[in-house]
Amino acid sequence: MKFKRAERLLKLPTYVFAQLDALKAEERKKGVDLIDLGMGNPDIPPPKEVDQAILQAVKDAENHRYPSFEGLPEYRNAVAGWCKQQYGIDVDPVNEVATLIGSKEGLVHFAFAYLDPGDKVLVPMPAYPAHFRGPILAGADPVVLPTSEKTNYLVNLKEIDPALAKAAKILYLSYPTNPTAATAPKEFFEEAVAFARKYDLILIHDFAYAEVYFDGKKPPSCLSVKGARDCTIEFHTLSKTFGMAGWRCGFAVGNAELIDTLRTIKTNLDYGLFMVVQRAGIAAMSLKGDYTDRMRAAYQERRDLVVSGLNQLGWNVKKPQATMYIWVPVPRGFDGTSFSLHLLEKTGVVVAPGVSFGDLGEDYIRIALVDKEERLTEALERMKKAGIGY
């Protein structure tokens, strides 16, 4: 029998990570010791207090029942406290917080909540795939806003055709950015909020890497800008901040109407975040001590090691100011996909092809700093021995 997939799936670009997983499986069958720096999969474990909280919560039978769609009041209060402490923004835990099963889920469901077939959305590229795949699945048309190293990967809002801005429904932003590791100053968000308000756009800010920053340069929340609450929803995750990637724990904050609409669609698509995980999230956001400082220090040391090693191999890579990624141009004669395959076959080092993040990433790879320093050093040594350089 032949089964026809929905058109929404046929419109999606090839998911390169799926192909890469198949190749990794083949190499492992051959006995290759892979150093997997392809997926942004944090290896720094959660705080001990969070582990203890989840173990305690598992013992409470009440936590195994269906949670409320809104999330536990204690969880939403913890979110509000975290946002005030970390970003200086006041959030109403009742009306301005949505509890999410990870931020990716929230981003994609939000697209279904607001986008109809044919709607246009503005997406800076290269981008996290959910920023354009979510709208495509909802039947909308992503419009590429090109960014490049020359402009520090900041989108130039002044260059957007006013007619296009008026026709669009959503503007996606994400700083610090996956995959380019770009950051944005508060002045940029002020410009973006003014732009969104001028053209009646919903402004989505994906703030997944809010706490993974270096050299003391803390990124601002878009909601810290005056007037942002009129048009903005900001998505957060505990995956990167607290090493809780597999736990699927996140939240969105911002405009009450946007939050309410996101909650509405989620009531039709899921049963809320497992209460055990919510209890762990509360513990994480209430944590005292230096866990996040130590997390940042670990990633910064890895960043310095890999950038230095790449530059010794002929690259001229700058140190990113945030995220756990290095965005690396590929040598002549390759595109990102062919170079990724070449690297895998010759060294057993796995990286992400830049085209995974849109066509403008075609000539890049993304290296995730998700292994210990000795393994990162070994990856660089394997590249050197294989004669791989820029």
N, C-alpha and C positions, 0 to 999 in steps of 0.2 A: 504493500500500500504506500501511496505517496501522500504526505500531509503538507499543506501549504501554510507557511508561517504568516503571521500578520504583517501587513505592509510596514508597520512601525518598526519591526525588527529588521526587515530587509533594507530599510533606509539607514541603519546604523553603519558607521565605518567599521572595518575589520578590527576586532579586539586583539591587538598584537600580544597582550599578555597571555591570552589563551594559547596562541601558537608557541610562545616562549616556554610555557609550562610543559607542552608536549616535548619540546626539544630538551628541556632540563631532565625530563623523565628518561629520555633515550640515553643521555650522557650518564645519568646515575646507574642505568642498567649496565653500562660499560665499566662501572667502577670508578668513574671520575669523581674526584673530591671537589665539588662545586663550592665556590665562594659566592653566595647569592646576595648581590647588592641591587637587585632589580626592583623589588617591591618595597614601599615605604613601611616596612613591618618592624616596629620598634622592638629591640632586643633588651632594652633596659627594663627590668621588672618593676611592677608597681610597688609603692611604699608598703612596708610590713603592716602598717596600721590598716591599710586597705584590704590586704589579705586577711587580716584578723577580723575585719568588719564583715567580709563576705562569708567567712566560715561561721561566724556567729549568726548571721542572718539566715543561713541555710538551715539552721537548727530550729528556726521558728516556722511552724507549719503555716501560719497566716501568710507568710511571704511567698508561698507556693500557689496561692489562689490568683485569680485574674486581678491585675492591678487596675486602678482607675485610669481612664483615658488621659486625664490631665496630668497624671503622675502624683506621687505622694506630696502632700503639702510641705513636708520636711525637705524633700528634694528641691522643690521650686524655691523654697526659702534659702537653701544652700546656694542655689544658682544666683539668686539676688545678692546674697552676701559676697559671693565670689566676684561678681561683676563690679560691685562697689569697691571691694578691696583691691582688685587687680587693675581696673580700668577707670575707676572714679565715676561710674555711671549708676544712676538710680533706676532700678527695674522693679516694677510691680509684680510680685510673684504670682498673683492671681490672674492678671490679664495680659501680662507681657512676657510670659515664659511658656514655651512648648517643650515638653519632655520628648526626646528622640531616641530611637534605637540606632544611635550613631548619626553623625551629621550627613553622610551620604544619603541615607534613607530620607532624611528630612528634605534635602535639596531636591531629590527626584520627585518626591510626593508633592512638594510645593509647586513644581512645574505642572503637575497634573491638576492642581487646585486652581491655577490661574491661567493656563494657556489652552487655547483652542486651536484646531488645525488652521494653519496659515498665519498665525500670530508671529510677530518678529521679536527676537530677543537679541541684545547686544552682548557679545562675549569676547573679551580680550583673549587673544591667543599668543603663545601656547597657554593651555588651560588644563585644569583638573578635568578629567573626562565627564564627570557628572554635570558640569556646567553646560556642556553642549549635548550630551547624550540624553539627559533628562528632558530638555525641550524637544529633541527629535522624537523621543518616545511619546511625548504628548501631542505630536503632530505639528509643532511649531517649527519655524525656520531660524536657526541661529545665524546671525550676521557677524562675521569676523571683524574684530577691531585689532589690527596688527600691532604687535609690540616687538621690540628688539633690544639688543644690548645697548645700542646707541642712545636709547631713551631710558635706560635702566628698567626696561620692561614696564614702564608706566604708559597706560593708554592716553593718547592725546585727545581729550574730549572736544577741544576746539576744532578739530578736523572732521568731526562727525557732521554729515549733511543734516541740516535742521529738519528736512522733510523725512529723513530716515528716523531721526530721533522722535519726531511726532508720531510716526507710524509704529514705533516699537512699544513693547509693553514692560520689559524687564531689562535692567542693566546689571550684569554680573560683575562683581569685583572680588578679588581675593589677594590680600597682602598681609603677611608674607605669602608668596605665591608658590604653589606646587605646579610646575616643576622647576621654574627658573630661579627660585629663592629670592625674588625681588621683594623689596620693602617699599612702603609709601609713607611720606610724611603726612602730618595732620592737615597741612595746606591742600594736599591732593584730595583728601576726603571732603574738605570744605567745598572744593570745586565740584566734586562728584555729587554731593548733596544738592548744591545749587542747580546743577544740570538736571538731576532727577526731578526736582521740584518744578523747574521751568517746563519740562516736557511731560509731566505727569507719569513718570516712570516709577516702577517698583525697583528699589535698589537692594540687591542681595549682596551681602558681604560675607564670604566664606572665611572665617577666622580660625581655621583649624590649627594653624601654627602660631597662635597668639603668644605662647609661652616658650617657643623654641627660638630664642634669639641670642645674639652673641655680642660681646664687647660692651655690655651694658646698654645697648640701644633697643629699648623696649618698644615694640610696635603699638600704635594707637588703635583703639576701637573706633570704628566708623560712628558708633552711637555717641561718642564723646563730642561730636560736632553739633553745633547749634542747628536745630531744624531737622536733624537726621530722623528723629522719631516720627516725623510726618510721612516718611516714605521708605524707611529702612527696616530690614530684618537681617539679623546677624546670626550665623550658624557657628556653633562651637562643638568640639569633641573632647572627650577625656582620653582619647586614644594616644595622642602624642604627648600631652602634658604629663600624664601619669602612667604611661606604659600599659594602657588598658585597651589595646586595639581589638583583641578578640572578644572583649566584653560587650561591645556595641552600646556605648553609653554617651549620650550627647544632649544638646539642648539648643533651642533658638530663642532669641530675645529681640524685642523691638516693638514696632508699631502694633497696637492691640488688635486692629482689624486683620492685619496680615497673620498674626499669631492665631487668632480665632479661626481663620479660614484654614490654616495648616492643621489645626486640631480637628476641624470638621472632616477633612478628607481622611485623616488618620483614623478616625472612628470607624470609617468604612473599610479600612485596609489592614489594620492590625489591632491587637488587644493591649497595646501599651508596653512599656519597658518592664521586664522582670523585676519584681520588687527587691529581690536579693541584690541585683546589680544597682538598683537605685540606692540601697543602703550603703553599698560600697562607694558609689559616687558621692554621697553625702560625706562619708569619711574622707574621701580625697579632697573635696572642696573645703573641708573644715580643717585640713591638716596644718599643724604647726611644725616649724622646723625648716631645714634647708634642702628638702628633696628636689625641688625644681631648680635650685641653684646647682646642685650636684649633677642633675640631668643635663643642664645647659653646658656645664663644664666638660662633661664627657663628650657631648657632641662637638663642642668647640675643639677639643683636642683631636678628635677624629677628622674634623674639617681641616685643621692645620696640617695634619699628617698627609691626607690625600691630596690637598692642593699642592703642597710642597713636592710630593712624589710625582704628580702629573707634570708639574713645571720642570722637574729634572728630566722628564721624558720628552720635553720639547713643547709642551703646551704653555700657554700664558693665561692661566685661569686665575681670576680674582677670588679672594675669600668672600663667600656669601655672608651676609649679616644675619641670616635667619634660616630656618627650616633644617631638615636633616638631609638635604640634597646638594649635589654639585651638578650644575648644568654645563655640559662639556661639548664643544664642537668636535666633530669627527675629522680625521685626516682626509686629505684629498684622495679621490678614488673610491670613497665610501659614502653611503648615506647612513643614517642612524641604524636602520634595520640590518644592513649588510655588515656594518662594523660590529654591532652587537653579536651577530652570529659568528663573525670572525674571532671575536674575543672569547666567546664561549668555546669554540672548537679548539683554539690554540692555547688557551690558558685555564679554562674551567671557571672563569669569572663571569658572572651574570650581571648585566646592567639592563636598564629599560631603554628601548629605542624611543627617540624623541617624538616620532610620528604618533606615538600613543596619545600625545597631548595636543593633537591637531597637526595639520599639514605644515604649519610654520616651524614645527619642531623637527622636520625631516632630516636636517643636517646636524643633529645633536643626539647625545645620549644623556640619561640621568643616572647618576650614581647615588645610591642611598647609603647613608652612613650607619648601617644597621648590623654591624658586626664589631667584634673587639679589635683593638689596635693591632694586635699581632696578626690577625687575619687580614686586615686592611694592608698591613705591611707586606704580607705574603702575596696578596693580589697584585700589588705594585711590582714586587720582585718577579712574579710570573710574567707580567707584561714586559719587563726589562729583558728577561731571558728569551722571550719570544720575539724580541726586536720590534715590539709595538710601541710607537710613539707618534708624535704629531709632526 
